Amino acid sequence: MSVDDIERLSTKLVQDAPARDPADVAQLVLELRAIGSPLALAIARIVEYVDDGLVDPAIALPALAEACATLVAGVKGQVDDSVLEAARYQIDTLTPMPDKPPRVVSIDVPIIKLRKKP
């Protein structure tokens, strides 16, 4: 496979949404991991999150396709490192955040103030 397959596979994911071909997802992740750059690894991670249902595909897939196009341009030497880093930052914002822990409310009452009901 070539680096151009990354762009083709990411575009196919957008066009086929909401359905996803597991073989296309696996191939895209494999190709991205083979490149191994910070942007490629960030894209691969979010693609896996989308496939696992942890990130909304309607939000993530267009950004992923754009990032893949930027990655391909970077591999071909058409964009500089600052553009690649900006794309990586944008993709990292799609990482799901853990739920906030529930807020524990405690009432601070001295024991001397407590009384039995009459």
Buried (B, 14 or more C-beta within 10 A) or exposed (E): EEBEEBBBBBBBBBEEBEEBEEEBBBBBBEBBEEBEBBBBBBBBBBBBBBBEEEBEBEEBBEBBBBBBBBBBBBBEEEBEEEBBEBBBEBBBEBEEEEEEEEEEEEEEEEEEEEEEEE
